Amino acid sequence: MTRNNFATPTDSLMPGTCVWAVRMHPLYDAVCEVREVSSGRFELYHHYGEGSIPWRDDIASPALRKEDAIETVRTYQKAFLGN
């Protein structure tokens, strides 16, 4: 799921531009977004659907490449789902 085509209420609460997003769990409305911020790096932000208060991932270091940030999210998903 990417959301570059439209702005949402949650977008205004986070810096940068969403370049990739995914649901973290099939039952819960937990979303992780990869956002390109002004430094040119890619940071992870989490929220529980539109209108929720997002938070920046303080565990993951900002990535230089989008693919590295996505790989971090995939690792989180595996841990979250217990796989």
C-alpha positions as a LaTeX table, in Angstrom:
\begin{tabular}{lrrr}
\hline
Residue & $x$ (\AA) & $y$ (\AA) & $z$ (\AA) \\
\hline
Met1 & 0.00 & 0.00 & 0.00 \\
Thr2 & 1.48 & 3.32 & $-0.97$ \\
Arg3 & $-0.26$ & 6.60 & $-0.29$ \\
Asn4 & 1.59 & 9.12 & $-2.42$ \\
Asn5 & $-1.46$ & 9.80 & $-4.56$ \\
Phe6 & $-3.44$ & 11.62 & $-1.89$ \\
Ala7 & $-3.01$ & 13.41 & 1.40 \\
Thr8 & $-4.72$ & 12.16 & 4.53 \\
Pro9 & $-5.38$ & 13.79 & 7.92 \\
Thr10 & $-2.55$ & 11.73 & 9.45 \\
Asp11 & $-0.08$ & 13.02 & 6.83 \\
Ser12 & $-0.15$ & 16.50 & 8.33 \\
Leu13 & 0.98 & 15.08 & 11.68 \\
Met14 & 4.20 & 13.58 & 10.29 \\
Pro15 & 7.15 & 15.21 & 8.54 \\
Gly16 & 8.22 & 14.30 & 5.04 \\
Thr17 & 6.47 & 12.31 & 2.35 \\
Cys18 & 5.10 & 8.80 & 2.65 \\
Val19 & 6.94 & 6.64 & 0.09 \\
Trp20 & 5.74 & 3.24 & 1.33 \\
Ala21 & 3.26 & 1.97 & 3.91 \\
Val22 & 2.00 & $-1.38$ & 5.10 \\
Arg23 & $-0.40$ & $-2.85$ & 7.64 \\
Met24 & 1.62 & $-4.55$ & 10.33 \\
His25 & $-0.98$ & $-7.14$ & 11.35 \\
Pro26 & $-3.96$ & $-8.70$ & 9.54 \\
Leu27 & $-6.36$ & $-8.09$ & 12.45 \\
Tyr28 & $-5.24$ & $-4.76$ & 13.87 \\
Asp29 & $-5.23$ & $-1.37$ & 12.16 \\
Ala30 & $-1.52$ & $-0.89$ & 12.89 \\
Val31 & 0.29 & 0.87 & 10.05 \\
Cys32 & 3.97 & 1.53 & 9.51 \\
Glu33 & 5.02 & 4.19 & 7.02 \\
Val34 & 8.40 & 4.81 & 5.46 \\
Arg35 & 8.71 & 8.57 & 5.06 \\
Glu36 & 11.37 & 10.52 & 3.22 \\
Val37 & 12.24 & 13.47 & 5.44 \\
Ser38 & 14.02 & 16.75 & 4.66 \\
Ser39 & 17.47 & 15.27 & 5.38 \\
Gly40 & 16.95 & 12.85 & 2.47 \\
Arg41 & 16.85 & 9.91 & 4.85 \\
Phe42 & 13.98 & 7.50 & 5.38 \\
Glu43 & 12.33 & 7.29 & 8.80 \\
Leu44 & 9.66 & 4.92 & 10.10 \\
Tyr45 & 6.42 & 6.21 & 11.58 \\
His46 & 3.69 & 4.12 & 13.18 \\
His47 & $-0.01$ & 4.83 & 13.71 \\
Tyr48 & $-3.31$ & 3.05 & 14.21 \\
Gly49 & $-5.20$ & 4.26 & 11.15 \\
Glu50 & $-6.37$ & 7.64 & 9.94 \\
Gly51 & $-6.83$ & 10.22 & 12.65 \\
Ser52 & $-4.64$ & 8.47 & 15.20 \\
Ile53 & $-1.57$ & 10.16 & 16.64 \\
Pro54 & 1.53 & 8.88 & 14.81 \\
Trp55 & 4.90 & 8.37 & 16.41 \\
Arg56 & 8.40 & 8.18 & 14.99 \\
Asp57 & 10.23 & 4.91 & 15.48 \\
Asp58 & 13.01 & 5.73 & 17.94 \\
Ile59 & 14.51 & 2.22 & 17.72 \\
Ala60 & 15.25 & 2.15 & 13.98 \\
Ser61 & 17.97 & 4.49 & 12.75 \\
Pro62 & 17.06 & 6.69 & 9.78 \\
Ala63 & 17.99 & 4.78 & 6.63 \\
Leu64 & 19.95 & 6.14 & 3.69 \\
Arg65 & 17.98 & 4.00 & 1.24 \\
Lys66 & 14.24 & 3.33 & 1.04 \\
Glu67 & 14.91 & $-0.38$ & 0.56 \\
Asp68 & 16.80 & $-0.56$ & 3.88 \\
Ala69 & 13.90 & 1.08 & 5.71 \\
Ile70 & 11.45 & $-1.35$ & 4.09 \\
Glu71 & 13.63 & $-4.28$ & 5.15 \\
Thr72 & 13.47 & $-3.03$ & 8.75 \\
Val73 & 9.67 & $-2.94$ & 8.52 \\
Arg74 & 9.61 & $-6.50$ & 7.13 \\
Thr75 & 11.75 & $-7.64$ & 10.08 \\
Tyr76 & 9.29 & $-5.95$ & 12.45 \\
Gln77 & 6.38 & $-7.69$ & 10.72 \\
Lys78 & 7.98 & $-11.11$ & 11.18 \\
Ala79 & 8.48 & $-10.43$ & 14.88 \\
Phe80 & 4.99 & $-8.96$ & 15.24 \\
Leu81 & 3.37 & $-11.99$ & 13.60 \\
Gly82 & 5.64 & $-14.45$ & 15.39 \\
Asn83 & 7.16 & $-15.87$ & 12.18 \\
\hline
\end{tabular}
